[in-house]
Amino acid sequence: MTNLTELGVAAIRDGVADGSFTALEVAEAFNANVAAAAALNAFIVATPEAALDAARATDARRAAGQPLGKMGGVPIGMKDLFATKGVQTTAASHILEGFKPEYESTVSAKLWDAGAGMLGKLNLDQFAMGSSNETSYFGNVISPWRRSDGGNAPLAPGGSSGGSSAAVAARLAPAATGTDTGGSIRQPAAFTGISGIKPTYGRCSRWGIVAFASSLDQAGPMARDVTDCAIMLEAMAGFDPKDATSLDMAVPEWEANLSGDLRGKKVGIPREYRMDGTDADVLASWDQGIAWLKDAGVEVVDVSLPHTKYALPAYYIIAPAEASSNLARYDGVRYGLRDLPEGANLQDMYAATRADGFGAEVKRRIMIGTYVLSAGFYDAYYTQAQKVRTLIAQDFRNAFTLCDVILAPTTPTAAFGLGDMVSDPLAMYLNDVFAVPASLAGLPAMSVPAGLNREGLPLGLQIVGKPFDEQGVLNAGLAIEQRAAFSAKPERWW
């Protein structure tokens, strides 16, 4: 039989539907891989029985001649930021350890309704705050990749969706959910040689997702290839009246309309993205990507995004400000951790609970956010950052009068070693320099694998599209995928 764990979403869905194998066989194979990969620390909680139950239900529907759904028979990993009824949901934080929601997030509910099953809850940076998956209370996720020179130094899988990227790259899951606030789907996808798309802000409901920065957070799929991302995004997306920011728009048939033929399209190359400090291999892969898109029929045009240099500082004012507001609800009163020192009053309990429950990076961002929202500093920082955000969105609108999509690197470097940037938060933040602008503007953006660098590590190319034009982004991603023919995968060491 085919090695089932080498199959992606489309192949599993179609194989189950045509009887080549059963959904139960698929679930058992991936459960075995999850159980054997503890060294990667990709999962906080494994849910093998949930995957088997969903598989049995899919097989029963097939036997009865009933529709199997867009994700019928496909087991997936669920980032532990999505509320899952009766299954621990922690946001990788001690303050939520042991919390089992009485409700299901809209996105996860849509995936279960589409026939998917859950292999477990995936590790992440605590409250999605980080770019290396080193801020999790439950320990670092380790990338399945190693440098080709034989060095065994553990590498970062990216963040915050590092558990998701590691699980897909290591064949622990054919696909996984991610969330992207400032690059947390795209950057880990680039680091681990997989695909991931952040849709237009509002395309996927935020209801039931633990909030970081509400005006930026957006769920999306992470999978082996563009087609699998399109399939999964169709299942995840859709209007939700429980989310005030949800787009009341029909979900397009992204999979059916996939095409790598880009004749008549224009791709913009932003001159401001050729930044000092960008790795030479990354710049070379960008040039190669331009050549691939030319081969697909596009006209390449030069575009300017003049406020790019202000995107990162604006993001690191707006996101912490929203985080300081969102995380105020974790106080030890209603759910999660409660630290009540002897003789403590209510204020003491708040302070002790939050001091013990939040990690260092979360505390840092709460303090930054509280500071920029405080009297006397609100206008100087937060108001100015929002004005910059408007200018960045305007830059993209101007650029899209000249082109259909924008091509750029996903990250300035390949994966770095765990521990390399922990002591320097600014260096860590700079890893998001190419990803943050699209997040601030709420635009659809995708990372696809472009090849390997000289150390044998994956590099990603990023496609940014117009609002609501996920199809254009997916099609450009497919054109690159077809020409890159990326088939590298990490050699098993775990």
Secondary structure, DSSP 4 states (H G I P E B T S, - for coil): ---GGG--HHHHHHHHHHTSS-HHHHHHHHHHHHHT-GGG--EEEE-HHHHHHHHHHHHHHHHTT----TTTT-EEEEETTB-BTTB---TT-GGGTT---SS--HHHHHHHHTT-EEEEEEP-SGGG--SSS---TT-----S---TTS----B---SSSHHHHHHHHTTS-SEEEEEESSSTTHHHHHHHT-EEEE-STTSS--TTBPPS-TTT-EEEEEESSHHHHHHHHHHH----TT-TT----PPP-TTTT-----TT-EEEEEGGGS-TT--HHHHHHHHHHHHHHHHTTPEEEEE--TTGGGHHHHHHHHHHHHHHHHGGG-SSSSSS-----TT--HHHHHHHHHHHHS-HHHHHHHHHHHHHHSTTTIIIIIIHHHHHHHHHHHHHHHHTTT-SEEEEES-SSSPPBTTSSTT-HHHHHHTTTTTHHHHHHT--EEEEEEEE-TTS-EEEEEEEE-TT-HHHHHHHHHHHHHHH-----PPP--
